[in-house]
Amino acid sequence: MMPLSMASSGEKVVIKQINGKDETKRFLENLGFVTGGYVVIISEMCGNIIVNVKDTRVAISKSMASRIMVN
């Protein structure tokens, strides 16, 4: 397992767990980051990571991405 922030561009990964406070987990779940879901890294710019989750492009900060553990 590794944090989402360590995944490479174009890589398709599976979310294994989300770390952090309950409000952080809820925020990420509302964006579509749920355990067992797939995420594709699109690109990284200005400290943000752009991902494709549930057919939607979402930009999250690197610190937020480091709370999402993927495989």
C-alpha positions as CSV (number, residue, x, y, z in Angstrom):
1,M,0.0,0.0,0.0
2,M,1.1,3.5,-0.8
3,P,-0.4,7.0,-0.6
4,L,-2.2,8.3,-3.7
5,S,0.4,11.1,-3.9
6,M,3.1,8.5,-4.8
7,A,1.2,7.0,-7.8
8,S,2.4,7.8,-11.3
9,S,0.5,9.7,-14.0
10,G,-1.7,7.4,-16.0
11,E,-1.7,4.7,-13.3
12,K,-5.0,3.1,-12.4
13,V,-5.1,2.3,-8.7
14,V,-7.6,0.9,-6.2
15,I,-8.5,2.8,-3.0
16,K,-7.7,0.5,0.0
17,Q,-8.3,2.9,2.9
18,I,-8.7,6.6,3.7
19,N,-7.0,8.0,6.7
20,G,-7.8,11.1,8.7
21,K,-10.6,12.7,10.7
22,D,-14.2,11.7,10.1
23,E,-14.9,15.1,8.4
24,T,-11.9,14.5,6.0
25,K,-13.2,11.0,5.2
26,R,-16.7,12.3,4.5
27,F,-15.3,15.1,2.3
28,L,-13.3,12.6,0.2
29,E,-16.3,10.2,0.0
30,N,-18.5,13.0,-1.3
31,L,-15.9,13.6,-4.1
32,G,-16.1,9.9,-5.0
33,F,-13.1,8.5,-3.1
34,V,-14.5,5.3,-1.6
35,T,-12.8,2.1,-0.5
36,G,-12.6,-0.3,-3.4
37,G,-13.1,2.4,-6.0
38,Y,-10.7,3.0,-8.9
39,V,-8.7,6.2,-9.4
40,V,-6.6,7.2,-12.4
41,I,-3.9,9.9,-12.0
42,I,-4.3,12.4,-14.8
43,S,-1.5,14.9,-13.9
44,E,0.2,16.9,-11.2
45,M,0.5,20.7,-11.2
46,C,1.2,23.4,-8.7
47,G,1.2,20.9,-5.8
48,N,-2.3,19.6,-6.7
49,I,-3.0,16.2,-8.2
50,I,-5.7,15.8,-10.8
51,V,-7.4,12.5,-10.8
52,N,-10.2,10.7,-12.6
53,V,-12.6,9.2,-10.1
54,K,-16.0,7.8,-11.0
55,D,-15.7,9.3,-14.5
56,T,-15.2,12.8,-13.0
57,R,-12.0,14.8,-12.9
58,V,-11.2,16.1,-9.5
59,A,-8.2,18.2,-8.2
60,I,-7.0,17.5,-4.7
61,S,-4.1,18.8,-2.7
62,K,-1.0,16.6,-2.2
63,S,-1.7,16.6,1.5
64,M,-5.2,15.3,0.9
65,A,-3.9,12.7,-1.6
66,S,-1.4,11.4,1.0
67,R,-4.4,10.4,3.2
68,I,-5.7,8.1,0.5
69,M,-4.0,4.7,0.6
70,V,-4.0,2.8,-2.8
71,N,-2.7,-0.4,-4.2
